[in-house]
Amino acid sequence: KMMQNVHLAPEADEDDLYSGYNDYNPTFDTEDLENDVAFQQAARTSHGRRPPVTAKIPGTSASRPLATGFGSKATLTSSMGRPMTGAIQDGVTRPMTAVHAAGYTKAAMRGSSFDPLGQARGPAPPLEMKNSDSSEEKIRQLEKKVNELVEESCIANSCGDLKLALEKAKEAGRKERVLVRQREQIATPENINLDLTYSVLFNLASQYAANEMYAEALNTYQVIVRNKMFSNGGRLKVNMGNIYLKQRNYSKAIKFYRMALDQIPSVHKEMRIKIMQNIGVAFIKTGQYVDAISSFEHIMSMSPNLKAGFNLILCYFAIGNGEQMKKAFQKLIAVPLEVDYDDKYISPNDDPHTNLLIEAIKNDSLRQIERERKSMAEEYIMTAAKLIAPVIETSFAVGYDWCVEVVKASHYVELANDLEINKATTYLRQQDFNQALETLKMFEKKDSRVKSAAATNLSFLYYLENELAQATNYADLAVNSDRYNPAALTNKGNTVFANGDYEKAAEFYKEALRNDSSCTEALYNLGLTYKKLNRIDEALDCFLKLHAILRNSAQVLHQIANIYEIMEDPSQAIEWLLQLISVVPTDPHVLSKLGKLYDNEGDKSQAFHYYYESYRYFPSNIEVIEWLGAYYIDTQFCEKAIEYFERAALILPTQVKWQLMVASCYRRSGNYQKALEKYKVIHRKFPENVECLRFLVRLCTDMGLKEVQEYMTKLKKVEKLKEIREQRIKSSRDGSARSRREGNAGGDSGGTKGERLSAKLKALPGTSEPYESSGSKEIGNYASYIDPLGPQAERPKTAARKRTEEDDFADEELGEDLLPE
């Protein structure tokens, strides 16, 4: 039945399927409808408004008869069985054509208005709202929230807030587990987002590791590694190895590095090299140098780099293989640096456009990376040369010469001179000053840059040996060779400073700072110069600037505190000394200075604390011992004062006053027997001491001892001898005065010795009650202790090497260490 209306084209028309297309049924001829009587009559009657005849054949659209004015009917069907708009002519089916015009509807046939766009129906209904309560929508929102939490965790980590990053990572993990459970309820497990699960777990493990929660990080990494659904999870064993390396569990670190190496394909060459380098470092940590050597040798053969080459030298040095050290050093020298030379930063002509371009790239980020790489290479080569030079040949000098020759034959030619100067500094460490001087003098005929560096070091050496003439000569040579060398200008300023010309020294320091504002030695020395010139405000400004550069420099903090003390601002001085104590908490001099300042301010408790701390770290400072003993006497704890005065007597056994103070403390505490014994000991050591004899007489009288007469006789003899001596001193003083009046004396030196002795005698306590004053003021009037080594004068800092990148020749100890005041 379905095929009964299908009419196949005859074989004769197979070549022309569209034959008769231009012919049309006279039914559709509308040109003569106005003259067609039957049509006009049908239109005026209900004949033309009869409903169409529906098709009785099932199909997508029914065939219907078309009424014409002649009453003919034609059923139009397609060749595929569908009703068509075309008609069958002469048994041949017409191809399908469009009969309905745009906007044609049945309503139009019934006289409705022409509305092809359907505007009469009004606006389109609104879009259907999403159902927020649907399970799919909830899952999508939850997945979006998890992604946001992971991003926030990563951002917090990059900003340094590790705690917040971990909290966000944990919250993302919790929400991701809820998301997985919801997906399992409404969908198959295959629809779970594995990428999201992987990123959440990986971020959580990373945040655990960043917060040093290594056990939790390892557990999280294990969850990823053991899940076979994560195809590349095995590579994270590198991270686990890193954690074990931080925990110093080197055997497990090596195990996980090797497992990760098995997981990474050979196409990822760079990553495999890095893992092998970590394996080598772990072997070094465990002392397995042979295994480490095999790893580094493989790296140097496949993809040589500076770190692997340097570590290889260290391993051969550890096992003492000199020949292999030489080969490894040659391999290190041969590592390609991949840095453009400085020639491209020099303008070949005066083209302004080219000059602007060169100026723009002279200090851009790429240029800075090149500088860092070059500096790192030079540091590795210099350190390796210093390490192997003493052991690869029969002597240190021969080994260094071999390293210099190898460097000269490489593309690091400019390092050869640096190695030579470093050789001189090594001689200095070995206390071989003559060899150091000879090595440095070899550079006097070199180019100006090297000559300036060598002359700077020579000036420094002669300055330390206090040979100011030679130091001045080489400082002049260094300045003339390179006027922009701040180290040379600083040393020149030092020689002028030592000669007492502070104004000129300040000019040299200022010039050094103009050439290099980061020359801390010049800035420090300028502050010292201003102190000498009594320009305290400018000195303070220099040291405050220096403090901004060197935040924890003990010398700078001490100088600032000292300047505030000179300015009579004790509160500021105390504040800066407290900062200094945080840097050097065991310095007894600083602690005693704090105690002195607090004592001057009247804060006895704080003064005692800092004086006691100073005594604890250095129990030989007489001033501190004297203050502590006086403090205990003042607070009526004479028994405790005995300990400090005994210490003073032990340090200065020739000064009787400390032993008299010990005996006096025994007597004050009521222990008269001990006091008597101590006075007898003092009398045996100092038989002419009047005060000791007076106390012996008094104690023997009070205790009713028979020795009182003996001590009284001795006391009278000593007092008579003392009077004779005083008369001699007086007569010599009178004679000196008479000679001065007569003009024969060349100054007042004649009475100097007598005056000093008289002053010392006057400084002693009264004979009636020596060392017995109730207050601590008289106890503090004793002669203060004089350091047998003498006071250390303030010295300017020396700059033994040029601190710029181009002339960083000399050793770290030459000019880098800030000299104390």
CORGIHU-V293340 format. One record per backbone hydrogen bond with DSSP energy under -0.5 kcal/mol. CO is the residue of the C=O (numbers start at 1). NH is the residue of the N-H. If there is no record, write none. Layout:
CO_NH, CO_NH
//
This chain:
1_4, 3_6, 5_7, 6_8, 10_13, 11_14, 16_19, 18_21, 20_23, 25_28, 26_29, 28_30, 30_33, 32_35, 32_36, 33_36, 35_37, 36_40, 37_41, 38_42, 39_43, 40_44, 41_45, 42_45, 42_48, 45_48, 46_49, 47_50, 56_58, 61_83, 65_67, 68_71, 72_68, 74_76, 75_77, 76_84, 78_81, 82_78, 87_89, 87_94, 88_90, 89_92, 92_89, 97_99, 101_104, 105_109, 106_110, 107_112, 108_111, 113_115, 115_118, 118_121, 119_122, 130_132, 131_134, 134_138, 135_139, 136_140, 137_141, 138_142, 139_143, 140_144, 141_145, 142_146, 143_147, 144_148, 145_149, 146_150, 147_151, 148_152, 149_153, 150_154, 151_155, 152_156, 153_157, 154_158, 155_159, 156_161, 157_160, 160_162, 161_165, 162_166, 163_167, 164_168, 165_169, 166_170, 167_171, 168_172, 169_173, 170_174, 171_175, 172_176, 173_177, 174_178, 175_179, 176_180, 177_181, 178_182, 179_183, 180_184, 181_185, 182_186, 183_187, 188_191, 189_192, 192_194, 193_197, 194_198, 195_199, 196_200, 197_201, 198_202, 199_203, 200_204, 201_205, 202_206, 203_207, 204_208, 205_209, 206_210, 207_211, 208_213, 209_212, 212_214, 213_217, 214_218, 215_219, 216_220, 217_221, 218_222, 219_223, 220_224, 221_225, 222_226, 223_227, 224_227, 226_228, 227_230, 229_231, 230_233, 232_235, 233_236, 234_237, 235_238, 236_240, 237_241, 238_242, 239_243, 240_244, 241_245, 242_246, 243_247, 244_249, 245_248, 248_250, 249_253, 250_254, 251_255, 252_256, 253_257, 254_258, 255_259, 256_260, 257_261, 258_262, 259_263, 260_264, 263_265, 265_268, 267_269, 268_272, 269_273, 270_274, 271_275, 272_276, 273_277, 274_278, 275_279, 276_280, 277_281, 278_282, 279_283, 280_284, 281_285, 282_286, 283_287, 283_288, 284_287, 287_289, 288_292, 289_293, 290_294, 291_295, 292_296, 293_297, 294_298, 295_299, 296_300, 297_301, 298_302, 299_303, 305_309, 306_310, 307_311, 308_312, 309_313, 310_314, 311_315, 312_316, 313_317, 314_318, 315_319, 316_320, 316_321, 320_322, 321_325, 322_326, 323_327, 324_328, 325_329, 326_330, 327_331, 328_332, 329_333, 330_334, 332_335, 341_344, 342_345, 343_346, 345_347, 351_355, 352_356, 353_357, 354_358, 355_359, 356_360, 357_361, 358_362, 361_364, 364_368, 365_369, 366_370, 367_371, 368_372, 369_373, 370_374, 371_375, 372_376, 373_377, 374_378, 375_379, 376_380, 377_381, 378_382, 379_383, 380_384, 381_385, 382_386, 383_387, 384_388, 385_389, 388_391, 388_392, 389_393, 395_399, 396_400, 397_401, 398_402, 399_403, 400_404, 401_405, 402_406, 403_407, 404_408, 405_409, 407_410, 412_415, 413_416, 414_418, 415_419, 416_420, 417_421, 418_422, 419_423, 420_424, 421_425, 422_426, 423_427, 424_428, 425_429, 426_430, 427_432, 428_431, 431_433, 432_436, 433_437, 434_438, 435_439, 436_440, 437_441, 438_442, 439_442, 440_443, 441_444, 442_445, 443_446, 447_451, 448_452, 449_453, 450_454, 451_455, 452_456, 453_457, 454_458, 455_459, 456_460, 457_461, 458_462, 459_463, 460_464, 461_465, 462_467, 463_466, 466_468, 467_471, 468_472, 469_473, 470_474, 471_475, 472_476, 473_477, 474_478, 475_479, 476_480, 477_481, 478_482, 482_485, 484_486, 485_489, 486_490, 487_491, 488_492, 489_493, 490_494, 491_495, 492_496, 493_497, 494_498, 495_499, 496_501, 497_500, 500_502, 501_505, 502_506, 503_507, 504_508, 505_509, 506_510, 507_511, 508_512, 509_513, 510_514, 511_515, 512_516, 516_519, 518_520, 519_523, 520_524, 521_525, 522_526, 523_527, 524_528, 525_529, 526_530, 527_531, 528_532, 529_533, 530_535, 531_534, 534_536, 535_539, 536_540, 537_541, 538_542, 539_543, 540_544, 541_545, 542_546, 543_547, 544_548, 545_549, 546_550, 549_551, 550_553, 552_554, 553_557, 554_558, 555_559, 556_560, 557_561, 558_562, 559_563, 560_564, 561_565, 562_566, 563_567, 564_569, 565_568, 569_573, 570_574, 571_575, 572_576, 573_577, 574_578, 575_579, 576_580, 577_581, 578_582, 579_583, 580_583, 580_584, 584_587, 586_588, 587_591, 588_592, 589_593, 590_594, 591_595, 592_596, 593_597, 594_598, 595_599, 596_600, 597_601, 598_602, 598_603, 599_602, 602_604, 603_607, 604_608, 605_609, 606_610, 607_611, 608_612, 609_613, 610_614, 611_615, 612_616, 613_617, 614_618, 618_621, 620_622, 621_625, 622_626, 623_627, 624_628, 625_629, 626_630, 627_631, 628_632, 629_633, 630_634, 631_635, 632_637, 633_636, 637_640, 637_641, 638_642, 639_643, 640_643, 640_644, 641_645, 642_646, 643_647, 644_648, 645_649, 646_650, 647_651, 648_652, 652_655, 654_656, 655_658, 655_659, 656_660, 657_661, 658_662, 659_663, 660_664, 661_665, 662_666, 663_667, 664_668, 665_669, 666_671, 667_670, 670_672, 671_675, 672_676, 673_677, 674_678, 675_679, 676_680, 677_681, 678_682, 679_683, 680_684, 681_685, 682_686, 686_689, 688_690, 689_693, 690_694, 691_695, 692_696, 693_697, 694_698, 695_699, 696_700, 697_701, 698_702, 699_703, 700_704, 700_705, 701_704, 705_708, 706_709, 707_711, 708_712, 709_713, 710_714, 711_715, 712_716, 713_717, 714_718, 715_719, 716_720, 717_721, 718_722, 719_723, 720_724, 721_725, 722_726, 723_727, 724_728, 725_729, 726_730, 727_731, 728_732, 729_733, 730_734, 731_735, 732_736, 733_737, 734_738, 735_739, 736_740, 737_741, 738_742, 739_743, 739_744, 739_745, 740_743, 749_752, 749_753, 751_755, 752_756, 753_757, 754_758, 755_759, 756_760, 757_761, 758_762, 759_763, 760_764, 761_764, 769_772, 776_780, 778_781, 779_782, 785_787, 787_790, 791_793, 798_800, 805_808, 807_802, 807_809, 811_814, 812_816, 813_815, 820_795
//
